[in-house]
Structure formats: C-alpha cells, structure tokens
C-alpha cells in the first residue's frame, strides 16, 4: 500500500505520532511518503524511518494564495497514493481542498478549537471542509467526534495515540527533590507547553493559596512557550511556590519525584504526558475535558476546567501524607493497559482498508 502523510508545523505529539506510524508501516512493507514543512523533517527525521519526505509549506495561519498553491501541490504529490492521511485541521483541510476523487482521504484531528473571533470563524470553515470531504475522520476525544458528526462527517472513529515507552529514571526521587529545593514539601508536577490552552493561570491561582501551615506544596512546571515571561513575572511578584524548569529531557526522573501530575488544561485530546505519568505509576489531577477522563479512569482526580477551588482541594487531598500512594497502584494498572505502537498501526491499516469498525 502507498500511504502519503500530510502534516503542518508541529513540535510535539503530532510529529512523534506520525513518526511512529511511519516506522510501523515501513516495517510492514508499505511505501510511505511524508509531505510537510522542512522543519518537521529536521525534527522528526521521517527519511531515516524509511519514508520519502517532500517539503511543502503547510503554514499554521490561513493565507488564500499560499493555501491554494499548497493544496494543488498536495494533490499533485499524492495522485499515485492509495491513501492520504493528513494530521491536524489545517493539513486536513488543505488535503481535502485538493481532493478530486483519487486516493482515500483520512484526517486525524489532534486538537480542539479554543480561539474565538476571526480565527475561530476561519477554523470553523476548515472543520466543515474536513467533515464534508474526508472519507474518514479520526479524533482524539469524544467531543471532537461529536462535532464532526454534527457537521456531516461520513465516518468518525477514535484515533489510537499511544505514548512511547518510558525509559527508566536515571536519578532517585531524593536526588531530584534536592535539585528542585523541595525540602519536605510535596512536589506537584505539570508538563506542558506554556500556552493559553494549558490553563496555567489556574495553576498559579492554586499555588497562591491559602494553604494550611506546613502543607504548602512545590509546583514544578516542565516546558516552554509564549507565556513564560508573563508567568515568571507573576511568580516573582507574588512569591509563588512555582518553579518553571523550561524544556526537560528527564521526565521519568521528575515523575518519580512527584506525588502527582497536575493538568489544569482548558482542553486536551489524548495527552502523552498523562499516559507517561500512568505508565510510571504516578496519579494525576486533571481537567475533566476532551479525552482525559477516558485515559485517567480511576487513577486520579478530575476537576472542572478553570475551577481554582476544586483544583486546590484536589491538590490538598493528594499532597496529604500517604494519600497519593492509594492511587499509585491504579495508575500503574492503567499504564499497563495503554495501547502500544502496534495497536495504533493496525488501527490505521483497518481504516485504510475500509474495514468497518463493527467488524473488529
């Protein structure tokens, strides 16, 4: 089978997911091409995984002239493919606009629209294009699927997005706690891009207290992004017990030192960081949004997004001595139940072949 992936600018989970699918398909003898900005090849090395990479500028902002050229380029480059699999709304809409019969079009939606105004209006149009022209739409959360179905999508299915295997921690929890200067305080870990979607202002509101004497935790945030300066200014101005670590390559070490992962996001699909936490046996406190409830199960505490008091109560509950250990076994069990790379590849092959999900 000849499969052409199309994706736009990405620095995170979408790019890693496509790399995993490329590796699995190539290993099974399929011919794979990847079409997207050169930056994604530089970061994810699809060519080294056995794919033919073709650089095409799939921008992250609407531009009618550029988008027309891109849609025509995608159409030309994929005319001999059996399946075109686009990842993300922008890439999916551009692939759909260039579709005139030919290969089957599959679009995986990895994120929900959280912006309003003109940007929200434009992306609403793109959603309709994908819903009406894609043969299959794969979604990372039930709410995305319901939205696509309302817009008339012919076949909507759940996407299988596994986390990569978690390497063993290189340092002990006491060593990591010493580096963080935690002392006797419980460590609450957040792993996120410092951006609007992640709800980090709610985390800072929680950190501001009030806290019972001697029970103030240390909030540690791994990640970087456009809001770093704004967040750091508030942390310093209010002397908040929050440390911004920037991007880190020692996530297993940090998870081992934390009593829980905290995800105050406005929306998430199938966050890899949550899967990694569960695989490490770390429970989570997370917003009740998107695909989080299905992943978390009974291995943590769900709170309404943006609800400072509910999040603070959950943190207080898990930060109490011995409380997190009660959920650790459930987290480890959920981690063992997570789908793997082979599950994801077999899932997309079923879609590519037109297999009805009721036949699984």
KASUL-V216295 format. One line per field, one symbol per residue. burial: + if it has 16 or more other C-alpha atoms within 10 Angstrom, else -. Layout:
burial: ???
This chain:
burial: -+++++++++--+++++++++++++----+++++++++-++--+-++-+++-++-++++-------+-+++++++--++-+++++++++++++++++++---++++++++++----------+--++++++-++++++++++-++-++----+-+++++++++-----+---+--++--+-+---++++++++++-++++++++++++-------+++++++++------+---+----+++++------+++++++++++++++++++++++++++++++++++++++++++-++-+++++++++-+--++-+++-++----++-+++++++++--+--+--++-++--++--------
